[in-house]
Amino acid sequence: MSIVKHVNPHVMKVSPYQPGRPIEEVARELGIDPENIIKLASNESPLGPSPKAMRAMKKACSEMHRYPDGGAYYLRKRISEHYNLPPDYFIFGCGSNELIEFIGHSLLYPGASAVMSEKAFVIYKIICGMFGAEAVEVPMKGLTHNLRAMLKAIKEDTRVVFVCNPNNPTGTMVKEKDVRKFMDKVPDHVLVVFDEAYAEITYKRMPDTLSYVREKRNVIVLRSFSKAYGLAGLRVGYGMAKPEIIQVLEKSRQPFNVNSMAQIAAAAALDDQGFVSRSRRTYKKGAQLIMKACSEMGLVFEPPVANFMLIKVGNGFEVFNELQKKGVIVRPMAPYKLPEWIRVSIGTEAENLRFLSALKTIVSP
Ligand SMILES: Cc1ncc(COP(=O)(O)O)c(C=O)c1O
């Protein structure tokens, strides 16, 4: 008898996440030299990892026979100074994705629901499905969260509201005043999750959501070392919330979920704010270049605020395929019900120019 028959029905219904395609995989499939492929598909750092993190990792190699410190003492101490928040306000995850899963373990179950935008980061919906909770998807205003409608969508059984800001994949940001109005009215029986994976590299001012954490509201702010510090391969993210919330989420954390190398690199990266500023400047300049070129090609786009942007290209999947044949990996947006769009990560100047010249040959032959 097949064991599949006995699998948790919630898990069985989940459609796994489709990540950006790795360079090596595309190279194997198309018989192209990986050296000739650029990946602008996963909002990764085009400047590599933080140099300070790399130096710290090299030094740490000889200690890798030890298990990690499950409590992440040094990283916790360093990050607590960085934010001027007590150490017990932090929880660390194998990427901020794992923190979303901890939230699912604790607050999402059959009979509970979570509110999110219809075009928000898809992991929220996947996690709802995995735990048998209802995902209440709220239409956006254009490509931006409609916080007023999200507030109205909260029901008695709602346990979580996900506010992805800036939102991946649409690249839009909600305004401080809209967040304030939302927070003034949000009921006490829900946890508001501000997913701010791109916070440090935005070149527009972010709403001050940490003030709600300091006020001990039912809020968790999620951030990541993957984007601003270029450490996506190490998998380290963190959540900031009042200790009562952190203690609940800690219950589903495996003891060694964040490896030693990741802890060491992340602590060192926090001292590399010069790298973060350099990255931000690279993205801002790259965004200007791509926007100008798109305007010249007559393409509609969503002006970015961080390191990725949406461009309306006609048939998104076809353009994604054609770009891939030319060694440029981007993301088709059909899975987000945006079949005419692609999402491109902002790269180095050379990568941006290569993307634009490939795009030009496809959309205006
Ligand atoms: C909005 C958002 N949240 C979370 C994540 C996950 O980041 P991490 O690498 O920290 O798991 C991503 C990654 O792309 C993201 O875009």
The ligand as a Gaussian input file, in Angstrom:
#p B3LYP/6-31G(d) Opt

LIG

0 1
 C        9.883000      39.289000       1.237000
 C       10.801000      38.172000       1.540000
 N       10.755000      37.599000       2.745000
 C       11.577000      36.601000       3.075000
 C       12.486000      36.123000       2.171000
 C       13.354000      34.999000       2.587000
 O       14.619000      35.432000       2.867000
 P       15.681000      34.502000       3.573000
 O       16.765000      34.301000       2.589000
 O       16.116000      35.282000       4.785000
 O       14.989000      33.229000       3.952000
 C       12.579000      36.666000       0.904000
 C       13.517000      36.133000      -0.079000
 O       13.521000      36.406000      -1.237000
 C       11.703000      37.729000       0.572000
 O       11.719000      38.289000      -0.634000

